[in-house]
Amino acid sequence: MASQLCKFYEGALLLSNAIFSIFSIVTSQLFKPYELYLVHFSKACRWFNDRGEDIPGPPPKLPEGDRYTRMTDDLNLNNKYYEKYGDLYRIWNGSIPELVLARPEDIAVFYKDGLSHDLQDMNTGHFFYKIIGESVGFAVGSTWKNMRDLLHPYFNNKAAIQFMPMMIRNISGWLKSIPFDKNTLKVEEGYKFPLSETIKSLPLLIISHVLYNDCMTEEDLIRVNEITINHEKLMEIVFCETLPRFSWYSIFPTSQNKLMNQMLRDWKTFCFDMNEKTIKDGKSNPAYKLYKDVEEGKWTLSQYLQTIYVILLSNIDFSCAALSWQLIGLAQWSRVQEKLRKEVQSILAVCPKGFDDENFNNYICKKNTYLHYVCLENFRMFPVLAYTLPEFLAEDKIIRGHRIPKRTFVSIDTWTLHTKAAVWGNDSNKYHPERFEKLKPEQYRHALWRFGLGPRRCLGYFYAERMLKAIMALIVHSYEIKIPNDCEVKLHSRTLVRIPNIDFVFKPIE
């Protein structure tokens, strides 16, 4: 009886989705008068300057606006809107206007009060909130400060430096496993494999050890990987489906709700099992210490579970995308790859202990090396997000003479920022890591989006940057990396971040 009821609801909701799609098409014309009202008459949607000029932008295209096209159209939408509207324009998050910034000076104004920005309501819906809506990344005010203070001892610069030896061991072990990976195919040139599918296990391995140290075993990693599969399915639902955005949808026994509830149960069980194992082994680690803070009433269980979820699972998507683009940059520009290889070899020449040497760890941390410049240029030329997740203005702002009221959605057009900002010069569309030799960080502070901007940047920044640089250094030392001649860079569909879908070749260096 229960299974028949579930099938009935599934069929009903499939029909609802179909009806909603047809409804969207039909009512797109009926929405026209409301679109005209929003664009021409609604004061909340119009941001004037002293000359009476409004900020330009595309029509609302209700009911969805650019909520999904900003992800599915990749950088084409960025180019289209920049050519038509410039580097300050309005798009639509459903029927909600969203201001898009792409000039460093405007972004600096926006982030002057970055600590008070609200990220809780990004019009992403009910599923999103249930998964990570209470995590540190979406907390505000004193709640955010309290959570950040609890996490700071484990994610500061000193902690990341101390973790470097473990990180190097993780990367070395992963590199040795490449020839034996289930996705690897031995070819004439070396080892061929699907890039993102193969490398995503590495950030997962590293971040797992950040949280759980040596309590994390191979069996535990298998469990995390299984949860990750459901996480990826849920993120596709969150950002690409319409009905699950509404809270009323959760009352129906659908496969999507089942997946959500099962994943949340599995995640909670995993976290509790890892804490029990930590106690049984007589050890300690950041995840367990943070759970003790729950028991002491310093934050809630939901905040704890969702924050650990974001650190371990949600950030894997960003790490996988960032690492993939870093390697694609090296593969596409062999000159840069060879120059970086020579720098790594010169460093290892004065490291008696090889990758385990303190001099090598110091090299990874430095910001005046060719390795660092390559990392920055890859972020510039290959942004992980075409548009950043929107934030709410905490107070009224004047941006380029236009009065922007508080509670306005604001996002950043990363591609336009990375290629049109004056700081990049006349060769901004050229891949040229050496440009950073002459630039000081303060010159491009608001012109380069990597791990977020402002005071609320990514919690794991110190780990993430060093992880990417260490992986690149170890890879170019052992392999020449190539893109097969018959492959072109495409993107995985229906994902928030720009994850490349392409095969790669690692050719061992003799």
N, C-alpha and C positions, 0 to 999 in steps of 0.2 A: 504493500500500500504506500509506504513512504517513498519507495523508488519511483512508483507511478506518479506520485504527487510532484516529486522533483522533476520528472520528465515533463510533466504538465507545465510547471513554472518555467523550465528551460525553454520549452516551445513558445510559451506566452511571451517571454522576454526576447527571444529571437524575433518574434513577430513585432514586439514593441520597438526593437532596434530598427527593423525594416521600416515600420511606420514612421519612426522618428526621422530616419534618413529621407523618406519621401516628404514628410512634413517640412523638413529643413529646406528641401528644394522648392516645394510649392510656396512656402511662406517667405522665401527669400525675396519674392516680389512684394508680398504683403507687408514685409518689414520696411520697404522703401520709404514710406512716409516717416516712420520712426527714425530711420537712418538720417533722413533730411533734418529732422528735429535735433538729433544728437549733434550733427555737424554744424548746423547753422543757428540753432536757437538755444540749446542747452548751455547755460553759463558754466556748469560744472565740467563740461567737456571742451570748453574753449578757453585758451590761455593767451590773453592779449598783452601786447606791449603798449608803451605810451603813445605810439602812432596808430593804435587800433588794429594792428596786424596780429592775426592768429597764427599759431604754429601749424604748419601744413602736415598732411598725412593722407593715407588712403581712406576710402569710405569704410564704414564699419563691417560690411559684408556679414550681417547677422544671419544666424544666431551665434556663430562661433568667432567671427573676426579672424585674427591671425594667431589664435591660441595654438592651433596645430600646424599651420603652414610655416611658422617660424622654425619648426623642427624638421618638417618633411621636405621643405624646399632648399634646405642646406644654405649655402651662401648666396644662392641666386636671389633670394628675397632681400638680403642686405644690399647687394649691388643695385638691384632694381629701385629700392627705396632711396638709396643715397643719390643715384643719378636724378631721381625725380624730385626729392624733397630736401636733399642736403644732409648735414650731420646733426640736425635737431628736428625730430619729427614725432608724430603721434601714430601709434597703431592701436588696435582694439583687442582687448582680452575679453571676448564675448561682447557685451554691450558696455564694458568698462574701458574708458580711454587710458592709454598707457604711454607715458612720455619716454622717448628713446634718446639717449645721449650717446654721442660719438666724438666729442671733442674734449681733450684733457682738462681744459679750464672749467668746463661745465661739470665734469665729473668731480673735480676738486671741490667745487661749491656744494655739490650734492652730498659728499662724504664728510663735510665739516662737522655734522652732527650724526655721523654714522652709527654711533652706539645706540641712539634712540630710534633707529629705523625699525619698522615692524615688518617681519617676514611671515607672520602666522597665517595671514589670509592672502594667498597669491592667486585665488580663484582656481585652485587646483583640485578642490573637492574633498569628499568624505574619505575615500580610500587613502589618499595621501596623508590626511591627518591621523588616521588610525595607525599608519605605519611609522611615520617619523614626525608628526606634527607637534609632539611634546619634547622632541630632542633639543639639545643645546643649540643647534643651528637655527632653530626657529623660535627660540625663547626671546623674550624682550625684557628690558628694564632690569630691575633688581633680580628677577628670576634668572636671566641670562648671566648676570655678574656672579651670582652664587654658584651656578653650574660651571661656569668657566673657572672660578677659583678652585673648585673641587678637581677639575681636570688638569689644571695648569702644571702641577708637579710632575705629571707623566708625559706631558707634551710640550715642554719648553725646550730651549736650545741645548741646555746641559744634558737632559734626558736623551735627546736625539744623538748627541755626540757619543754618549756612553753606549748607545745601542749599535753604533757603527760596526763593531766586529761581528755581531750576530747577523746584521744585514749583509755583510760581505760573504759570510758563510752560506746564507740562504741563496744569494745570487750565484755563487760558485757551484753549489749543489744543483741548482736549477739548470745551469748551463751544461753541466755534465749529463743531465738527464735528457737533453734535447734529442740526441740520436735515438733514444729508446721510447720517446713519447708516442702514444697511440695515434696522434695526428701527423707524425713525421713520416715523410717518404724519402728514401735514399735516392738521389738523382745524381747525374754525372757531375754537376757543379757542387754538390754538397748535400745539405738537408733542407727539404722543402716542407713547409707546413703553413696552415692558415694562421695568420699573424695574431689577431686578437684572441682567437679561441685558445691558442697555445700560451700566450704570455699572461693571460688574466690570472693564471694560477700563481704567478710570482708575487704580485702585490698582495694577494690573499695570504700567501705563506708569510710574507714579511709582516703585514699588519697583525696577523694572528699571533706572531711572536712578540710584537709590541705589547699586546694586551695580556697574553697568557704566558709569556716566556717559554720555558721548556715543558710546561704542563700540556702544551698543545702537541698531540701525537698525530701520526699518520691517520689513525682511525678517526680522530676528532676532525681532521681536515676533510676527510671524506664526508662526514656529517655536514660540515659547513658548506661544502660544494653542493650537496643535495639541497640545502636550504637556499643556496644562491640561485639554483635553477628556478625555484618558485619565486624568488625575489625578482628575477629578470622578467618573469611572466607578469608579475604584479605591476612592475614599473611600466610595462607596455600598456597595461590596462589603465593605470593612473593617468598617463600622458596622452593616450591615443583613443580612449573610449569615452563616451559621453554619459551614459546612464549611471555608471558607478561613481560619478562625481556627486550624486545626490544622496543625502542621508537616508531617504526613504527606501532606496534600493537595497539597503542592508537587511531589510526584513524578509526578503525573498530567499528561498533555499536554492540559489543558483550555483553553478560551478565556479563562478568568479568569487562569490562570497565564501564558498567552501574552501577555495584555494587560499583566500585571505585568512580565514580563521585557522586553517590547518597550519599555515606558515607561521602565524603568530604563536600558536601553541608549540610548534617545533622549536621556534626561536627561544621562547621562555624556558622550555625544557633543557635545551642545549646550555643556556647561560647558567641555569641552576646546577646542571650536571658538572660543568666546568668548575664552578665554585666549590662543590662538594669534593671534587677530585683534588683541588688545591688544598683543602683542609686535610683530607686523608693523607696526602703526600707530605704534609707539614711544610708547605711552601707558601709563597705569597707572590702576587703579581698585580699590575694596575687594575685589571678587571675585578679581582676579588676585593681589593682595597676600596674601590668605588662602590661595591656592593655593601661593604661594611658601613659606608656613609649612608646608605639607604636604611640600614638597621638602626642607625643613630639618628634618623630623622632629618638628615641634612638635605635630602632630595627624595623624590618619590620613586617607587618601583618602575612606573611607566617612563619617567624621565631617564632612569638608568637603562632600562631595556632598549628604549628607542635610541638613546645616544650611542650605546655599544653597537646597535644595529647599523647606525649611520657610519660609524668609524670602520666597522669591519665589512659591511656589505654594500651600502650605498656608495661609499667612496671607491669601491672596486671599479665601478663603471667609469668614474673620472680618471682613476689611475691607469686603467687599461687603455682608455682613449689617449691620454697624455703620452704614455709610453709608446703606444703604436705610432703616433705622429712623430715622436722623437726619432724613432728608428726609420720611418719613411723619409724624413728629412735627410738622414745620413745616407740612405740607400740611393736617393735621387741625385745627390751631389757627392760624387766619389772623391772630388778634390778635398772637400771638407772632411769626409770620412778618413782619408789618408793623413791629412794634417793632424786630426785628432788622435789617430793611432800613434803617430810619431811623438806627440806630446805625452801620451800615456806611457809609451815605452821609455821615454827619457826620465819620467818620474820613477818607474819601476827599477831603472838602472841604479838608483840610489836608495832602494828599499831592500835591505838584506832579507827581510821576512816576506817579501812579495806583497800580495794584497793585504796581508795581515799586519803590515808594517804601519807604524804610527804616521810616518811621512805620507803614506798613501791616503790614510784617513784624512789627514790635514789637506791634502790636495783636493779631495772630494768636497770639502767644506769651503774652500776658497772661492772668492767671487771675482778674481782677476785672471782667470785661466781661460784658455780656448774652450775647454769643456763647458765652462759656465756660459760663455758667449753663445755656443752652439745650442745649449739648452734654452736660453732666452730667445734666440732667433726662431727655433722650432715652435715655441709657444706663440710667437708673433705671427708666423706664417701659417700655422695650423691651429687655430683656436679650438678648444674642446667644446665650447658652446658658441653657436652663432649669435644667440641673444642670452644674456644672463637672466636668471630667475628674478622676477620683479620684486622690488622692495617698496614699502610705503614711506612717503615723506612724513617726518615727524612734525614739521612746522612749515609754514608758508616759505617759499623760496623765490628769489628773483634770479632767473637764469636767462642770460642774454637779453635782459630787459623785459622778459615775460614773467608775469606773476603766476606762479604755480602753487595752487592751494595744498595745504596739508592733506594727508590721506590719499594723495595721487600715487598711482602705480608708476614706478620708474625702473627701466632696464637699460642695459648697455649693448649697443651694436658693436660687438668685439671686432668683427672683420673690418668695418670702416675705421674704427679706432686704431687698429693695428697697421693699417695701410695708408690712411689719409692724414693722420696727425702730422703736424709740421716737423716734429722732432725727428721723424724718420727720413727726412730729406727727399731729394728728387729720385732716389732709387728705392723707394719704399716697397715696390712690387718685386724687387730683386732679393733673392736669398743670399744674405751676406752677413754671417756671424761677426765679422770683424768690425761692423758698425758699432758694436758695444764697447770696443776698446777706447773709443773717444767720447763715449757718453757716460755721464755720471748718473747713478740711480735716481737722484732727485729729478733729473731731466725727463725721465720716462715713467715716473712713479704712477701717474694717472693715465698713461698712454699704453700700458701693457697689462692686460688682464690675465692672470695665471691662476692664483689660488684665492681669488676674490680681491677686493680692494677695501680700503678703509680699515677701521679698528676691528671689524668682525671677520677678518679674513679666515681662511681655512684653519681649523684647530690643529691639523696635522702638517702644517706648512713645513716645519723644520725637518720632519721625516720625509715628506713627499719630494722636496727638492733634492735632497741627498740620495734618495732612492733612485730617482730618475738618472742622476749624474753617475752614480755608482754602476748602475746597470749598463749604461752606455759605455762607460770606461772598460768594464770587464768584457763586454761583447766585442768591441772593436779590437781589443787585445787578442782575442781568441779566434774571431771570425771576420771574414769580409762579408758584408751583408748586401744582398741584391734583391731587386724585384724582378721576377721572371719576365722575359720579353713579351709574352702574350698576355700579361696582366695589366689591368688599369685599376686605379684606386677608386673604389666605390664605397658607399656607406651602408652599414646595417640599417635597415628600415625600422621605423616605429621605436626609436630610442631618443631619450632626452639629449644625451651627449652625442657628439660626432665620432662614432666608433668606425674606423675603416674596415672594410671587408675586402681583404686581399691576401694572396699567398706571398710567402717570403722565402728566401733562400739564404741559409747560413753556410758559407764556404770556409772550412777550417784553414787557418793560416799555418803553413808549414814551418 
